């Protein structure tokens, strides 16, 4: 029997609040909402990216410690809020932080000592892999698939292989290393502070809405575009936290626990997103090439392999790490720091040695590098028919393998 003595009408509002802001959303709902936000960005001529903003933070740090000039990092950089992807990442963290406050789940969480080393190593591998692939799980896999590029599928293959290798390595460490495996005592949030969490969350929402409204109504096109990014980034962080949406889990869980809901949610997002984005490309609402890295297929495959190993040890992909930062996970703050630093260093070195630098003599409509080129299936195959057939076949095969593994645990490695 409930002990809530509130009036019936107020109890109803409380129940609605718990359903929306406290109870975990389905990953399928989260994937659909995420695609809707991404499509909204595309309609405004923008696209979702994570690694560009994370690398930008690393560029700032390398300049701060004097390493930037040696690497060839530009000395004049935008501010953290003017760089589009940096702003989007900041808003993603803020959106997750707000969701964690509203659900009363925000808490600084300290990992065992060994996991700090895993975070540093995983972050460095993710930075190197993303630099090679031209993006992380967002910009190297998810976006290219939505933009009908086989670069996304090449990174997908690398991520799958990297997840298996990473899990096997992680299992070895768990069996052979005992140092630093004891977690420190959990921190405690006083009940009085916990009660005001929802009020703080509502204040954050109001502040973001006022901020975006001011920029959008400024009359300046650049500020108006930033206002869209503010709202989209915040929404993405909020959605990912509420639904626990994570690309790393989509690649990791089938091999670790045989659970496939997260993977199937990502498959659903890709299916819906590919169909809708194809209409936008055909109507020329947005140029598909703006979100296709020139890394098909070598850079995408090898970058995905390296990134896949890294995200297993880090405990999250790029976007997954960001929203977990907003929830209070200290390990992911460490992982993102090393991800940004290593991503900046790796990107600069790969460009310096002309591995990922653009071929200046290329006169085609796509860009070429030493590790690949901008591959767009409708141009390569002469239309959308073969594009849908290839992408649909891969998505269906992925679903069937995940569904089969849920019943048999045939592919688990732990």
N, C-alpha and C positions, 0 to 999 in steps of 0.2 A: 504493500500500500504506500502511496506517495505521501511524504511528509511536507510537501509544498503547500503552505497556507495562503498562497496568492489567489486573488480573484480569478475566476475561470477564464475571463477574457485575457488577463495578463499571463496566465499559465499557457494559453495558446500561443501568444507571441514568444514566450520563452522556448516553447517546443519548436517553433519555426526557426528561431535563432540557433538552437542546438543542431537542427537538421542541416541548416545552410552553412554555419560557420564553425561547428565543432565536430560533427560526425564526418568521417572521411568520405570524400566523393569517390564514385566509381572511376577507375582509370579510363574507361570508355567515354564517360562524360567529359573527363579532363581532356582527352585526345581530340574530341569533337570541338570543344571550346577553344583549344589551342589552335586548331586549324582555322577556325573562324577569325581569330585575332590575326593570324598570319595572312589570311586572304585580305583582311582589312588593310594591313600594311601594303600589300601588293597593289591594291586598288589606288592607294595613295602614292604609288611609284617607289615604295620602299620594300625592304626585305629584312627578315629576322637574321641576325648574326650574333655570335658570341665571341669567337676567337679574336676577331679584329679589335674588339674593345679590351679584351684581356691582354693581348699583345701590346696594345697602346699603353696600358698601365706598366708593363715591363719596359717599354721604351723610356717612359718617364723615370723609372728606377735606374735604368742603365745610365741615363744622362746624369742623374743625381750622384751616382758613385763614380762618375768619370769614365765609364766603359763605353758610353754611347759613341763618342767620336772614333774610337778604335774600331767599332763594329760598323760604322757608317749610318748610325741612327740619326735621323734629322734632329737638329738642335732646336728648331722652332716648332713646338707641338701645340695643338689646340688644348684648351682647358678640358678637364674631365667631363664637364657638362656640355661642351660644344661638340666633342667628338661623338658622332651618332651612335656607334656601337658601345662606346664607353657609357654614354648616358643610358642606353637601353639595358646594359648590364646592371648599372646602379639601381635603376628602377625595378629590375627583376628581383634584386636582393631586397629592396624596400617593399615590394609587393608581397614577397614571402614573409618578411618580418611582420607586416601588417596582418597577414593571415594567421601567423603564429600567435600574435597578440589576441586576435579575436577568438581563437580557439583555445587560448590559455596554454599554449604549448611552447612558448618561447622560453628557452633555458640554456645558458651556456653549458655545453657538454664537453668535458675533457676526456680524451681517449687515453688508453695505456701508452706508456712511453714509446714502445716499439712502433706504434701506429703513427707517431710523428715522423719517423724515418720512412715509413711506407708512404705517407702523404707527400714528403719531399721527393722521394724517388718517383712515385706515380705522377706527381705534378710535372716533373722534368720530362718524363716520357710522353705525357700528353702534350706538352709544349712542342717537343721535337716532332711528334707525329702529326700534330695539327699544322705545323709549319710546312711539312713535306706534302701533306694532303691538300693544303689550301683551305683548311677549316677543320673544326672539331666535329662531333657527332651532329651538330646543327648545320654548320656551313660546309662540311665535307661530305656528309651523308644525307641528312634529312632534306635540306634545301635543294641540293642537286637532283634528288629523286623527284621532288615536286616540280622542279624545273626541267624535267625530262632529260636529265643528263646521266649517261652510264657511269660518270665519275662517282655518283652517289652509290651505285651498286658495287663498284670496285672497292670503295671504302667499306661498304657493308660486309663484303667477303673478308677484308682484312680485319675488321672489328670482330667478326665471329671467330676467326682463327686466334686473334689476340686475346679474346675473352677465355678461350680454352687454355691457351698457354699460361695466361695470367693466373687462372684458377689453380692450375697444377703447381705453379711456383708458389702461390699463396699457401696451398696445402702443405707443401714441403716445409715452408717456414713455420707453420703451425705445429708440425710434427717434430721439428728439429731445433727450434729456438725457444728458450724459456724466459730469457731476459725481457723485462719490460712488458709483460703480458697482463699484469694486474692493473685494473682500472682504478683511478683515484676515486675517493668518495664523491657521490653525486651531490651537486649543489642543491640547496633548498630555497625555494621562493616563498617568502613570508605570505601568509594568506591575505593580508591587507594589500600587498602589491599585486597578487594574483587577481584580486577582485577588480582592480582598476585597469587591468590589461585590455578588456574590451573597449573601455573609454579611450585609452591611448590609440587603439587600432582605428576607432572611428575618427579620431583627430587626425591621424595620418591620412585617411581617405579624404577628408575635407581639405587638408592641406594640398594634397596632390591634385584634386579637382580645381582648386583655386589657382594653383601654379599653372596647370595646363590651360585653363581658361584665359589667364593673363597673357600667356605666350601666343595662344591661338588668335586672340583678339588684338594683337599688337599691330597688325597691318603689314608685318614683315613676313615674306614667304619662308625665309629660313627659320624664324622663330615659330611660325605656324607648323612647319614640318617637325620641329623639335617637340612641339606640344603633342603631336600624334605619337611620337616615340615615347614620351613620358607616359601617356595612357596605355599604350600597347605593352611596353616593358613591365609596367606595374601589373597589368592584367595577366601577363604571362607568368610572372612570379607568383601571383595570387593563385592562379589556376593550378600551377605545377605543385605548389605546396598542398592545396586542398585535396588534390587527387593523387599526391605522391608520385607524380609522373616523372620518369627518369629513363633516359636512353640506356644508361649503363645497366640498369636492372633488366631492360628488355633483352640485352645481349647476354647478361650474366645468369639470370634466374633459371632459364631452361637447363643450363649445364650444372647449376649448383643445387637447386631444389626441385627441378622439373616443373615449377610453377610457370604458367604461360600467359596469365592475364595481362601483364604489362606489355609483353611482346605483341599479343593480339591487339591491344589498344593502339600501339604504334602502327601496326599493319592497317588498322582501321583508319587512323589519321592519314597515312600515306595514300590509301585508296581514295578517300574523299578529297584530300588536297590535290592529288594529281589530276582528278577529273575536273575540279573547279579551276585550278590554275591553267589547265590546257585551254579552257575557254578564254581566260584573260590573255593568254599569249596569242591565240588566234584572232582575238579582237584588238590586238596590239595595245592593250592597256599598259603593259609593262614589258620591257625587253628581257627575255629569259636569260640572256648572256650575263646580266649584271650579277647573278648569283651562282654562276658556274665557274669553278676554279679551273685553271689551265693545267690540270694534273692527271688527266685520264691517259693511261691507266696505272702507270708505274707509281707515281706519287700518291695517288689515292689508295692503292692496294697496300704499299709499304707503310704509308702514313697511318692507315687504319690499323695495321698489325701492331705498330708501335703504340699508337694511342690506345688500342684495346687492352694491351698489357698494363699500360699506365692507369687506366680508369679502374681496373680491378684493385690495384694497390691503393689508389687514392680514395676509393670508396664512392666514386661518382664521376659522371662525365662533366662537361663544362657547365651546361645549364643546370644539371642536377647538383653540382657542387655549389653553384651560386645560390640556389634556393635553400639549400641546407645551411649555407652561411647565414641566411636571414633567420633561420630557425635557432641558430646558436651553436652549431657544431664547430668546435675549435679546429678539429682535424681538417675540415674543408677550407678554413681560412688559410691554413698552412699549405694545403694542396694548391689553392688558387694562386698564392704568392709564387710558388715555384713554377706553376704552370705559366704564369704571366712572364716571369723572368726568363725561363728556358725558352718560351715561345718567342720572345723578343730576340734572344741570342741566336736561336736556331734560324729564325726568319732572316736575320741580318747576314749570317754566315752563308746560308743557302743562296741568297741574292748576290753576295760578294763573290762567290765562286760560280756564279751564273748557272746555278742548278734550277732555281725557280724564277729567275729573272725573265722578263718577257723578251721574245725575239723581235728586235727592232726592225728587222728586214722583212718580217711577215706582212704580206699585203692581203691576206685572206680576212674573212669576217670574224675569225676566231683568233685567240692568242695561243702562242706555242711556248713551251719551256722545255728544258732538258728532260723533264720527268712526265711530259704529257702535253695535252692541249685541251682547249675548251670544246667538249663534245656535247652536241645537242641532237638527240635522236631524231626528231622530225626532219632536221636538215640532212642528217646522215642517211636516213632511210626513205626520204621522199614523202613524208606525211606522218599522220598520227596513228594510222592503222597498226603498223608494226610496232610503234612505240607503246601503244596500249597492250598489245599482245605480249611483248617482252616483259614489260613492267608487271602486268597482271599475272603472268606465269610465275615470275619470281616471288611475288607477294603470296600467290596461292601455294606455291611449294613451301615457302617459309611457314605459312599457317599450318599446312598439313604436317610438317615435321614437328612443329611445336605441339600441335594437338596430339599427335602420336606419342610424343615424349611424355606428355602429361599422364598418359595411361600406362606407359611401359617403363619410364625412366631410363630409356635405352641410352641416352646421350649424356647422362649426368657423370661428372668427373670427380665429385667429392663423396 
